Amino acid sequence: MKKTATPQKFITISSLSILLSMLTVVMGAPLLRVLRKTYGPVAFWILGLVVTGAAWLLNAQPLALFLGSVWMTLGAYMELEQKGVGWWISGLASVAIGSAAAGLGLFGALQKNGINTYAEVQKLMEQFSGQVQKMNPAVKLDPAILVQQIPSAIVILLIIALGVGLIFERRVFSWLNLPREKIASQLKLLEYRVPDFVIWVAMTAFLLTMVSFGGKATSILAVNIVNVVIVLYFFQGLAVLEVFLNSMKAGVFMRVLTYIILVGQLLLVLSVVGLIDYWVDFRARLNKVKPAENN
């Protein structure tokens, strides 16, 4: 069957990406990457503006905020990727652009709803945490801490959306039977590695969360940095896990079970593995084992 981009597939991709983005925020990312690569930037950006604008006009500001920031992040990353910019710079710039869009959208939403002060924001968060605790009494949330960690929550959401888009893009191309163009600057997922300097940023931030050198503001900034770094190293741990499963020639059942346990239940373990990988380099060791076994 010939791989072609048809109007019917455009409608399918658009509908599914919007639906999944509305339901999960991040799971529509692979479809959005396929949409941009297959039908071009004009279709991608026009659809994003229409969907985000419609959500805003329908008084669904939180939805518009999430959709718009994720759309901006993915779009900016792919524009830079197409120009041959390296994946780390592309990722850093696109997440920064998406975060700025989310910040502006959040400010606009608060202004529109008459929330102008930090105290009013904290009161709104108290209402939110109260509703969460009603649904699940076992969950204990501190509204003050939640407000302080909003910046890292936005950045983490965008990083996860970008990561999900990169990981599942190839499968979506295959499922929709569409031609996939390979880009020289595209990230090789199994080789994903956080730049070395980030380890020093992480260690400094972690130290500042334990010992306050610059007051409360410094401690809050450090906590937000640690949150983001944990997610970056989670994806590195995920790459290590995938290389390990490949070296073990794990079957479908083993892979599913491993991912359910580690990704679903022990997410922090993979972050620790990714962090330790800076010193140990698990993948290099696993790659050395395979030729020895073959010999």
PyMOL commands that set and color helices and strands:
alter all, ss='L'
color gray80, all
select helices_A, chain A and resi 7-24+29-57+61-82+87-112+118-135+143-148+150-176+189-191+197-210+215-248+252-265+267-280+282-294
alter helices_A, ss='H'
color red, helices_A
deselect
rebuild
show_as cartoon
